[in-house]
Protein backbone atom coordinates (compact mmCIF):
# COMPACT_ATOMS: atom_id res chain seq x y z
CA UNK A 1 0.00 0.00 0.00
CA UNK A 2 2.80 2.41 0.91
CA UNK A 3 4.56 1.65 -2.36
CA UNK A 4 1.40 2.47 -4.34
CA UNK A 5 1.02 5.78 -2.54
CA UNK A 6 4.67 6.61 -3.23
CA UNK A 7 4.25 5.87 -6.96
CA UNK A 8 1.03 7.90 -7.09
CA UNK A 9 2.74 10.90 -5.48
CA UNK A 10 5.51 10.94 -8.08
CA UNK A 11 3.00 10.48 -10.90
CA UNK A 12 1.14 13.57 -9.72
CA UNK A 13 4.38 15.56 -9.53
CA UNK A 14 5.34 14.56 -13.09
CA UNK A 15 1.91 15.55 -14.42
CA UNK A 16 2.04 18.94 -12.70
CA UNK A 17 5.56 19.61 -13.95
CA UNK A 18 4.45 18.82 -17.52
CA UNK A 19 1.43 21.11 -17.30
CA UNK A 20 3.60 23.91 -15.95
CA UNK A 21 5.68 23.82 -19.13
CA UNK A 22 2.64 24.91 -21.20
CA UNK A 23 0.66 28.15 -20.99
CA UNK A 24 -1.18 26.81 -17.94
CA UNK A 25 0.55 25.94 -14.68
CA UNK A 26 -0.19 25.11 -11.09
CA UNK A 27 1.64 26.43 -8.03
CA UNK A 28 1.72 26.08 -4.25
CA UNK A 29 2.81 29.18 -2.36
CA UNK A 30 1.96 28.44 1.26
CA UNK A 31 1.89 25.67 3.85
CA UNK A 32 1.39 25.96 7.59
CA UNK A 33 1.07 23.59 10.52
CA UNK A 34 -0.80 23.45 13.81
CA UNK A 35 1.92 22.75 16.43
CA UNK A 36 -0.36 20.54 18.54
CA UNK A 37 -1.66 18.42 15.65
CA UNK A 38 0.57 15.33 15.31
CA UNK A 39 3.56 17.27 16.62
CA UNK A 40 3.22 20.03 14.06
CA UNK A 41 4.48 17.99 11.09
CA UNK A 42 1.48 17.51 8.75
CA UNK A 43 0.29 20.69 7.04
CA UNK A 44 -3.10 21.94 8.23
CA UNK A 45 -3.14 24.91 5.83
CA UNK A 46 -2.51 24.98 2.07
CA UNK A 47 -2.48 27.83 -0.45
CA UNK A 48 -2.02 27.59 -4.20
CA UNK A 49 -3.65 28.12 -7.55
CA UNK A 50 -3.35 28.32 -11.30
CA UNK A 51 -1.52 30.72 -13.63
CA UNK A 52 -1.94 31.42 -17.36
CA UNK A 53 0.88 32.79 -19.56
CA UNK A 54 -0.69 32.70 -23.01
CA UNK A 55 -1.81 36.34 -23.53
CA UNK A 56 1.49 37.77 -24.88
CA UNK A 57 0.39 41.42 -24.70
CA UNK A 58 3.98 42.42 -25.51
CA UNK A 59 5.84 40.21 -28.03
CA UNK A 60 8.77 38.30 -26.49
CA UNK A 61 7.68 39.32 -22.95
CA UNK A 62 5.52 37.31 -20.55
CA UNK A 63 2.01 38.30 -19.46
CA UNK A 64 0.65 36.28 -16.54
CA UNK A 65 -2.78 36.02 -14.93
CA UNK A 66 -2.87 34.19 -11.62
CA UNK A 67 -5.75 32.97 -9.44
CA UNK A 68 -5.16 31.64 -5.93
CA UNK A 69 -7.17 30.10 -3.09
CA UNK A 70 -6.14 28.80 0.30
CA UNK A 71 -7.49 27.67 3.61
CA UNK A 72 -7.05 25.57 6.69
CA UNK A 73 -6.77 25.45 10.44
CA UNK A 74 -3.84 27.09 12.26
CA UNK A 75 -2.76 28.35 15.66
CA UNK A 76 -1.77 31.86 16.74
CA UNK A 77 0.08 32.50 19.96
CA UNK A 78 1.04 35.95 21.26
CA UNK A 79 3.24 36.81 24.22
CA UNK A 80 1.98 40.38 24.50
CA UNK A 81 0.84 42.71 27.20
CA UNK A 82 -2.91 42.78 26.65
CA UNK A 83 -3.17 46.56 26.96
CA UNK A 84 0.17 48.01 25.80
CA UNK A 85 0.87 45.61 22.93
CA UNK A 86 4.55 45.15 23.88
CA UNK A 87 6.15 41.69 23.89
CA UNK A 88 6.07 40.23 27.40
CA UNK A 89 7.69 36.87 28.11
CA UNK A 90 6.31 36.80 31.67
CA UNK A 91 2.67 36.80 30.58
CA UNK A 92 0.60 33.75 29.73
CA UNK A 93 0.44 33.67 25.93
CA UNK A 94 -2.86 34.42 24.26
CA UNK A 95 -3.49 31.21 22.31
CA UNK A 96 -6.31 30.62 19.90
CA UNK A 97 -7.02 28.71 16.73
CA UNK A 98 -8.00 30.18 13.38
CA UNK A 99 -10.18 28.82 10.65
CA UNK A 100 -9.13 30.72 7.53
CA UNK A 101 -10.18 30.89 3.88
CA UNK A 102 -8.45 33.22 1.42
CA UNK A 103 -8.51 34.05 -2.27
CA UNK A 104 -6.67 36.34 -4.67
CA UNK A 105 -5.89 37.40 -8.22
CA UNK A 106 -2.84 38.98 -9.80
CA UNK A 107 -1.77 40.39 -13.17
CA UNK A 108 1.92 40.46 -14.13
CA UNK A 109 3.74 41.93 -17.12
CA UNK A 110 7.36 41.26 -17.95
CA UNK A 111 9.82 43.53 -19.77
CA UNK A 112 13.26 43.03 -21.36
CA UNK A 113 15.39 39.90 -21.47
CA UNK A 114 17.10 38.69 -18.30
CA UNK A 115 20.88 38.22 -18.41
CA UNK A 116 20.27 34.95 -16.51
CA UNK A 117 18.44 33.03 -19.21
CA UNK A 118 15.13 32.72 -21.03
CA UNK A 119 12.94 34.90 -18.81
CA UNK A 120 12.00 38.54 -18.22
CA UNK A 121 14.39 40.89 -16.47
CA UNK A 122 11.69 43.25 -15.10
CA UNK A 123 8.28 42.12 -13.88
CA UNK A 124 5.49 44.39 -12.60
CA UNK A 125 2.61 42.77 -10.67
CA UNK A 126 -0.72 44.14 -9.44
CA UNK A 127 -2.68 41.98 -7.04
CA UNK A 128 -5.83 41.72 -4.97
CA UNK A 129 -6.18 39.50 -1.89
CA UNK A 130 -9.17 38.67 0.27
CA UNK A 131 -9.56 36.53 3.37
CA UNK A 132 -12.11 35.40 5.92
CA UNK A 133 -11.02 34.31 9.41
CA UNK A 134 -12.87 32.92 12.40
CA UNK A 135 -11.02 32.89 15.72
CA UNK A 136 -11.74 29.86 17.92
CA UNK A 137 -10.95 28.90 21.48
CA UNK A 138 -7.91 26.69 21.89
CA UNK A 139 -7.53 23.19 20.47
CA UNK A 140 -6.68 20.34 22.81
CA UNK A 141 -6.65 19.84 26.56
CA UNK A 142 -3.35 21.69 26.99
CA UNK A 143 -5.01 25.12 26.67
CA UNK A 144 -4.84 26.72 30.09
CA UNK A 145 -7.73 28.62 31.66
CA UNK A 146 -5.85 31.94 31.58
CA UNK A 147 -5.48 31.82 27.80
CA UNK A 148 -9.15 31.05 27.23
CA UNK A 149 -10.28 33.77 29.62
CA UNK A 150 -7.94 36.27 27.99
CA UNK A 151 -9.37 35.42 24.60
CA UNK A 152 -12.95 35.82 25.80
CA UNK A 153 -12.12 39.13 27.50
CA UNK A 154 -10.41 40.49 24.40
CA UNK A 155 -13.50 39.84 22.33
CA UNK A 156 -15.40 42.52 24.23
CA UNK A 157 -12.76 45.05 25.32
CA UNK A 158 -11.79 48.29 23.57
CA UNK A 159 -8.02 47.98 23.09
CA UNK A 160 -6.50 47.67 19.62
CA UNK A 161 -3.83 45.04 20.31
CA UNK A 162 -5.98 42.23 18.83
CA UNK A 163 -8.34 44.24 16.67
CA UNK A 164 -9.06 41.41 14.21
CA UNK A 165 -10.59 39.14 16.89
CA UNK A 166 -12.94 41.66 18.49
CA UNK A 167 -16.62 41.07 19.00
CA UNK A 168 -17.72 37.83 17.37
CA UNK A 169 -14.08 37.03 16.44
CA UNK A 170 -14.63 37.19 12.69
CA UNK A 171 -12.52 39.13 10.21
CA UNK A 172 -13.13 39.86 6.52
CA UNK A 173 -10.06 41.41 4.93
CA UNK A 174 -9.11 43.00 1.62
CA UNK A 175 -5.70 44.25 0.53
CA UNK A 176 -3.98 45.38 -2.65
CA UNK A 177 -0.40 44.66 -3.68
CA UNK A 178 2.17 45.95 -6.15
CA UNK A 179 5.54 44.36 -6.89
CA UNK A 180 8.53 45.51 -8.94
CA UNK A 181 11.05 42.71 -9.52
CA UNK A 182 14.45 42.48 -11.21
CA UNK A 183 15.48 38.89 -11.98
CA UNK A 184 19.11 38.24 -12.77
CA UNK A 185 19.23 34.85 -11.01
CA UNK A 186 20.29 31.69 -12.83
CA UNK A 187 18.65 28.84 -10.90
CA UNK A 188 18.89 25.21 -12.00
CA UNK A 189 18.04 23.74 -8.55
CA UNK A 190 21.55 22.31 -8.20
CA UNK A 191 23.19 25.76 -8.21
CA UNK A 192 22.32 29.47 -8.04
CA UNK A 193 24.22 32.37 -9.58
CA UNK A 194 23.20 36.02 -9.88
CA UNK A 195 20.79 38.30 -8.09
CA UNK A 196 17.13 39.04 -7.40
CA UNK A 197 15.70 42.37 -6.30
CA UNK A 198 12.04 42.91 -5.40
CA UNK A 199 10.14 45.89 -4.01
CA UNK A 200 6.67 45.10 -2.63
CA UNK A 201 3.88 47.34 -1.38
CA UNK A 202 0.81 46.14 0.52
CA UNK A 203 -2.17 48.39 1.35
CA UNK A 204 -5.24 47.38 3.36
CA UNK A 205 -7.66 50.30 3.98
CA UNK A 206 -10.07 50.37 6.92
CA UNK A 207 -13.08 50.98 4.64
CA UNK A 208 -12.60 47.51 3.10
CA UNK A 209 -11.64 45.75 6.33
CA UNK A 210 -14.43 46.52 8.78
CA UNK A 211 -17.46 44.62 7.45
CA UNK A 212 -17.43 42.34 10.54
CA UNK A 213 -16.54 43.06 14.16
CA UNK A 214 -12.85 42.45 13.54
CA UNK A 215 -11.03 45.05 11.44
CA UNK A 216 -7.71 46.05 9.91
CA UNK A 217 -5.98 49.13 8.52
CA UNK A 218 -2.30 48.99 7.55
CA UNK A 219 0.34 49.56 4.87
CA UNK A 220 3.66 47.85 4.25
CA UNK A 221 6.79 48.40 2.14
CA UNK A 222 9.33 45.60 1.66
CA UNK A 223 12.65 45.45 -0.17
CA UNK A 224 14.22 42.04 -0.77
CA UNK A 225 17.68 41.61 -2.28
CA UNK A 226 19.22 38.17 -2.90
CA UNK A 227 22.68 37.37 -4.24
CA UNK A 228 24.06 33.90 -5.01
CA UNK A 229 27.34 32.38 -6.17
CA UNK A 230 28.21 28.73 -6.88
CA UNK A 231 31.49 28.06 -5.08
CA UNK A 232 31.99 24.48 -6.25
CA UNK A 233 30.22 21.87 -8.39
CA UNK A 234 31.27 18.37 -9.38
CA UNK A 235 29.58 16.73 -12.40
CA UNK A 236 30.35 13.81 -14.69
CA UNK A 237 28.64 14.44 -18.01
CA UNK A 238 25.07 15.46 -17.23
CA UNK A 239 25.14 13.87 -13.78
CA UNK A 240 25.32 16.21 -10.81
CA UNK A 241 27.09 14.86 -7.72
CA UNK A 242 27.61 17.77 -5.35
CA UNK A 243 27.58 21.55 -5.31
CA UNK A 244 28.23 24.29 -2.76
CA UNK A 245 26.43 27.60 -3.19
CA UNK A 246 26.71 30.79 -1.14
CA UNK A 247 23.44 32.73 -0.82
CA UNK A 248 22.81 35.99 1.00
CA UNK A 249 19.46 37.74 1.43
CA UNK A 250 18.76 41.20 2.86
CA UNK A 251 15.21 42.22 3.70
CA UNK A 252 14.10 45.70 4.80
CA UNK A 253 10.50 46.10 5.96
CA UNK A 254 8.29 48.97 7.13
CA UNK A 255 4.89 47.96 8.48
CA UNK A 256 2.56 50.48 10.08
CA UNK A 257 -1.09 51.39 10.48
CA UNK A 258 -3.77 51.87 13.10
CA UNK A 259 -4.85 48.20 13.11
CA UNK A 260 -2.34 45.53 11.98
CA UNK A 261 -4.08 42.10 11.86
CA UNK A 262 -2.47 39.00 13.35
CA UNK A 263 -1.62 37.30 10.05
CA UNK A 264 0.35 40.37 8.93
CA UNK A 265 2.19 40.55 12.25
CA UNK A 266 3.50 37.03 11.64
CA UNK A 267 4.91 37.82 8.20
CA UNK A 268 6.70 41.02 9.26
CA UNK A 269 8.17 40.02 12.63
CA UNK A 270 11.82 39.21 13.29
CA UNK A 271 10.65 36.03 15.04
CA UNK A 272 9.40 34.81 11.65
CA UNK A 273 12.36 35.96 9.55
CA UNK A 274 15.31 34.99 11.77
CA UNK A 275 15.37 31.20 11.84
CA UNK A 276 14.85 29.44 15.16
CA UNK A 277 12.66 32.06 16.84
CA UNK A 278 8.91 32.18 17.43
CA UNK A 279 6.34 33.54 15.01
CA UNK A 280 4.58 36.79 16.03
CA UNK A 281 7.48 37.90 18.29
CA UNK A 282 9.96 40.78 17.90
CA UNK A 283 7.55 42.67 15.66
CA UNK A 284 7.98 46.41 15.11
CA UNK A 285 7.50 49.09 12.45
CA UNK A 286 10.98 48.76 10.95
CA UNK A 287 12.97 45.54 10.58
CA UNK A 288 16.10 44.64 8.68
CA UNK A 289 17.24 41.01 8.35
CA UNK A 290 20.24 39.31 6.79
CA UNK A 291 20.05 35.58 6.00
CA UNK A 292 23.38 34.04 4.99
CA UNK A 293 23.76 30.38 4.09
CA UNK A 294 25.91 27.77 2.42
CA UNK A 295 23.82 25.24 0.46
CA UNK A 296 25.19 21.75 -0.16
CA UNK A 297 23.19 19.91 -2.85
CA UNK A 298 23.80 16.20 -3.30
CA UNK A 299 23.10 13.89 -6.26
CA UNK A 300 19.58 13.42 -7.59
CA UNK A 301 17.55 10.79 -5.75
CA UNK A 302 16.83 8.64 -8.78
CA UNK A 303 14.94 11.42 -10.59
CA UNK A 304 16.40 14.70 -11.81
CA UNK A 305 14.73 17.38 -9.71
CA UNK A 306 14.85 15.53 -6.38
CA UNK A 307 17.93 16.49 -4.38
CA UNK A 308 19.06 16.16 -0.78
CA UNK A 309 20.20 19.51 0.52
CA UNK A 310 21.95 20.75 3.65
CA UNK A 311 21.84 24.47 4.44
CA UNK A 312 24.29 25.90 6.98
CA UNK A 313 22.95 29.32 7.95
CA UNK A 314 23.68 32.43 9.96
CA UNK A 315 20.82 34.91 10.38
CA UNK A 316 20.63 38.26 12.14
CA UNK A 317 17.93 40.88 12.44
CA UNK A 318 17.34 44.30 13.96
CA UNK A 319 13.99 45.93 14.75
CA UNK A 320 13.01 49.36 16.00
CA UNK A 321 10.04 51.71 16.18
CA UNK A 322 6.75 50.80 17.83
CA UNK A 323 5.43 47.34 18.48
CA UNK A 324 2.47 46.62 16.20
CA UNK A 325 -0.77 48.29 17.36
CA UNK A 326 1.12 49.95 20.20
CA UNK A 327 2.85 53.15 21.31
CA UNK A 328 5.49 51.09 23.15
CA UNK A 329 8.99 51.22 21.61
CA UNK A 330 11.13 48.26 20.54
CA UNK A 331 14.86 48.15 19.92
CA UNK A 332 16.10 44.58 19.50
CA UNK A 333 18.91 42.64 17.84
CA UNK A 334 18.66 38.86 17.48
CA UNK A 335 20.67 36.26 15.58
CA UNK A 336 20.90 32.52 15.04
CA UNK A 337 23.02 29.87 13.41
CA UNK A 338 22.29 26.28 12.55
CA UNK A 339 21.45 23.79 9.82
CA UNK A 340 18.55 22.56 7.72
CA UNK A 341 18.49 19.04 6.27
CA UNK A 342 15.99 18.88 3.42
CA UNK A 343 14.83 17.17 0.26
CA UNK A 344 14.20 19.63 -2.57
CA UNK A 345 11.37 18.49 -4.85
CA UNK A 346 11.69 20.19 -8.28
CA UNK A 347 12.58 23.43 -6.47
CA UNK A 348 8.85 23.40 -5.70
CA UNK A 349 8.92 22.50 -2.03
CA UNK A 350 11.69 21.77 0.50
CA UNK A 351 10.72 19.23 3.16
CA UNK A 352 13.06 18.75 6.09
CA UNK A 353 14.10 19.59 9.62
CA UNK A 354 15.85 22.61 11.12
CA UNK A 355 18.09 22.98 14.18
CA UNK A 356 19.08 26.47 15.28
CA UNK A 357 21.22 27.97 18.05
CA UNK A 358 19.90 31.34 19.23
CA UNK A 359 22.14 34.35 19.85
CA UNK A 360 20.99 37.48 21.67
CA UNK A 361 17.32 36.59 21.84
CA UNK A 362 14.76 34.17 23.23
CA UNK A 363 12.52 31.60 21.62
CA UNK A 364 9.34 32.59 23.45
CA UNK A 365 7.86 29.11 23.01
CA UNK A 366 10.85 27.53 24.81
CA UNK A 367 12.55 30.35 26.79
CA UNK A 368 14.77 28.01 28.84
CA UNK A 369 16.66 26.67 25.81
CA UNK A 370 19.09 28.30 23.40
CA UNK A 371 18.30 25.64 20.80
CA UNK A 372 15.27 25.35 18.54
CA UNK A 373 14.04 22.42 16.44
CA UNK A 374 11.32 22.41 13.79
CA UNK A 375 10.12 21.26 10.37
CA UNK A 376 10.61 23.07 7.05
CA UNK A 377 8.50 23.08 3.89
CA UNK A 378 9.74 26.06 1.86
CA UNK A 379 12.92 28.02 1.34
CA UNK A 380 11.97 31.66 1.91
CA UNK A 381 15.10 33.08 0.33
N, C-alpha and C positions, 0 to 999 in steps of 0.2 A: 504493500500500500504506500509506504513512504517513497519507494522508488518511482511509482506512478506519479505521485505528487511532485517529485523533483523534476521528472521529465516534463510534466505539464507546465511547471513554472518556467522552464527554459524555452518551451514552445511559445508561450505567451510573450516572453521577452524578445524572441526572434521576430515574431509577427509585428510587435510594436516598433521594433527598430526598422523593419522594412517599410512600414507605413510612414514613419517619420522621414524617410528619404524622398517621399513624394510631396505634393503640395499640401497634403494634410498630415498632421502629426499630433501625437499625444504627449503630455508632459505631466510630471508630478512635481510640485514645488513646495510641499509642506507635509511633514509628519510630526506628530506629537504623541506623548505617552502620559498616562496617569500613573504616578509613582507608586500607588498602592494597588494597582491592578497587575497581578502576576509579576511583582517586583519592578514594574516600570519598563519591561522589555517590549511587549507587543504594542504596536501603535493603536491608539484609541481615537486618533484624529487623522484625517487624510484630506489633502487639497490637491487638485489637478484639473486638467481640462484638455481642450483641443485648440490647435492653431492652424490657420490657413495662410499659405504663402503664394497663392496663384494669381493675385490681382495685377502685379507688375505695373503700378501707376507710373513709375519712372524706369525706362529701359535699363537693364543691367544692375538695377538696385532692387532690394527686397522690400515688399510691402506685406505686413503681417497683421491679421486680425486674430485675436485670441479671446476665448471664452473660458471661464474658470468657475468651478464650484468646489465647496469643501464643507466639512462638518465632522462632528464627533463629540467626544466627552472628555474633558480635561480638568485638571486641578489648578487653582491659583492659591498661592500662599504668600502673605505679606507680613513682614516684621516691621510694622509701622506704628508710630504713635497715632492713636485713633483721632486725635484732634489737631495735632500740628502737622502730621504728614511726614515727619522725619523718620529715617530708619531707626529702629530701637530693638537691639538684640535681646534686651531683658524682658520684653513683652511677649505674652502668648501670641503666636502668629494667628492672624485672621486666615482661616482656611475654608474654602468653599469650592464646590464643583461647578463647572460650566457646561451646559449644553449649547453648542454653537452651530449655526449654519451660515455660510457666507457664499457670495457670488461676485463676479466681476467681469469686466470686458476691457480690452485694450486695443489700441491701434498704433502700429509702429511703422516708421518709414526710414529706410536706410539710404545713405549717401556715400559716394566715393568707394574706391576699392581699398581694402585693408592691406597693409604691407605684410600681414601674417597669413595670407592665403585667400581662398575663394569665399570671401564674405565682405560685408560692408564695414567701412571704417567708422562712420558716424551713424548712430541710430537715435531717432527721437521717438518717444513713446508718450501717448496720452492715455490715461486709464481712469476707470470708475470702479469703486469697490463698495459693496454693501454687506451688512452682516446683521444677524439677529442672535442675541444671547439671552439665556435664562440662567440666572444664578441659583444654585441649589445648596441646601445644607450638606454637610460633609458626608463623604462615602466611607463606609466601614466603621467598625466599632472603635477604632483608634482615635476618632474625633473627640477631643475633650469638651467638657461643658462650656468652658470659657470661650472657646472659638465659636461655638454655636450661638451662645448668648451675644457675643460681639457682633456676629453677623446679623442676628435679629434686631439688635439695637441700631445698627447702622442703616437698616432699611427704613427707619423712621426719623433719624436725626437730620440735622441741617448742615453738617459739615460737608466739605467738598473733596475729602480725601478719597472716598470711594463713590464718586458721583454716578458711575454707571450701574451700581447695584442698589440704588435708592428705591423707595416705594415697593412696588411689586417685584423688584429685582429683574426687570426685563430691559433690554437695551436694543434699539434699532439704529444702526449707524450707517452713515454715508460719507465717503471721502473720495477726493480726486487726486490723481498723481500725474507727475510729469517727470520724465527721465531723459537726460542727455548722456550718451555713452560713446566713448572712443574705444575701439577694440583693435589692439595691436598684439594680441596674444595668440601664439601658435600652441595649440593644445591637441595632442594626440593620445591622451590618457596616460601613456607611458612617461611622457615628458611635457614640460611647459617652458616656453621661452617668449619673452615680450612683456607687454603691459596692458592693463585695463584701467580705464578711468571712467567713473560714473558719477553724475550729479543728480540727486533725486529730491523732489519736493512732494510734500504730502499735506493736503489741506482738508480739514473736516469742520465745516461751519456749524454753529449751534442751531441755526434754523432748520438744518436737515438731520439733526441728531438729538431731537427732543420730543419725538412723537410719543414715546412711552415715558414712564417715570424716570428711568435712567437716561443720562444725557452726556454729550461730549462736545468739546470745542477746542481744537488744537491745530497747530501747524508745525511742520518739521522740514529741516533741510539737512541733507546727508551728502557727504563727499567720500567716495571710496576710490582708493588708488591701490592697484596690485601690480607688483613686478615679479618676474620669474626668470630663472636661469638654470639650464641643465648643466650640472657640474660634471656628471659622468654617466655614460651609458655603454653597456656591453651588449652587442647583438651578433648573431651569426646568420648571415643572409637576412631573411625577413623575420627571424625569431628573436624576440626581445628576452633578455635574461635578467638584467638588473639595471636600474637607473637611480641616480641621486639628483634631486632637484631642490634648489633653494627658492623659497617663495616668501615674499614679504607683503603685508597688507596694512595700509593705514586708513583708518576711518575717523572722520570728524562729523559730529552730529550736534545739531541744535534743535531741541524739542521744547515747545512752550505752548501756553494756552491756559484759559481759565479752568478747563475740565479735561484732563488727559485720561482717557479710559485705561482700564487694566491691561488690555491686550497690547496697547501701544507702549505702556510702561515696560513691558517685558522686552520688546524689541529694541528699545533705546538704552537700556540700563547696562552699566559696566558688568554687573553680575551675569548678564546674558552673553556679552561679547568677549570677556576674558575667561578663558576656559578653566573649569574647575570650581567656579563660584555658583551662586544660587540665582536663578531667575528672579526678576522683580526687585533686586537689591542694588544698591549703589547707583540709583537713578537720579540724574539732575539735568538741568537745562543744557549744559554743554558737556560733551564727552569727546575724548580723543583716545583711540586705541591703536596699538601696533601689535600685529600677530605675525611672528616670524617662525618659519618651520623648515625643516629638512624632510623631504619626502623620499622614501625608499620604495620603489615599485619593483616587485619580483616578476617572475615569468607568468605568462597567462595560464590560468587553471583549466587547461584543456580546450578553451574557447577564447579566441581573440576578443578582448573586451572585458574579461574577468581577470582581475589582478589582485594579489595580496599587496597591501601597502602598510608601511609603518611611517608615521609622522612624528618626528621629534620637534616639540614646539617650545617657544618662549613668548609669552604674551604679557603686555603691560598696558594699563589704562589709567587715565586721569579724568576726574569729573569735578565740575565746579558750578556755581550758580545755586538756584533754589532746587530743593527736592520737588518732584512733580506734585502739583496741586497744593503747594505749601509756600509759606514765606520764610521757612527755615533754610539756612544756608548749608551747602555741602562742599567740602574740599577734600578729596580722597585720591590716593594713589594705591593701586593694587597690581599684583603681577602673579604669574604662575609659570611653571615649567612642567613638562611631562611628555607622555607618549600616547598615541592612538594606534591601535592595531585593527586594520579594517580589510574588508574585501570591497573593491571598487567594481560595480556592475555597470559596464558600458558608460562610465562617467555619469551615470544617471542617478545612482544612489550609492552611498558608502556606509555599509553596515559594519559595526565593530564595537570595541570597548575603548574607554579613555581613562587614564590614570594621571592625575595632576597633583603637583606639590604647590601649595599656596604661599605667596610671599607678600607680606604687608597688609593682608586682609583676612577676612573670616568667611568661611562657608556657613551662612546662617543656618542651613539645615543640619549641619554637624559642626557646631562651633568648637568642640573640644579636639578636633583633629585638623592637622595641616595637610592632610591628603584627601583627595576626592576621587570617587570612582563612579563611572556612568556608562551609558550606551550611546552610540553615535549612529546617525542615519544619513546625514548630509555633511559635505564640506561647505562651510559658509564663506570660504575665501580661497 
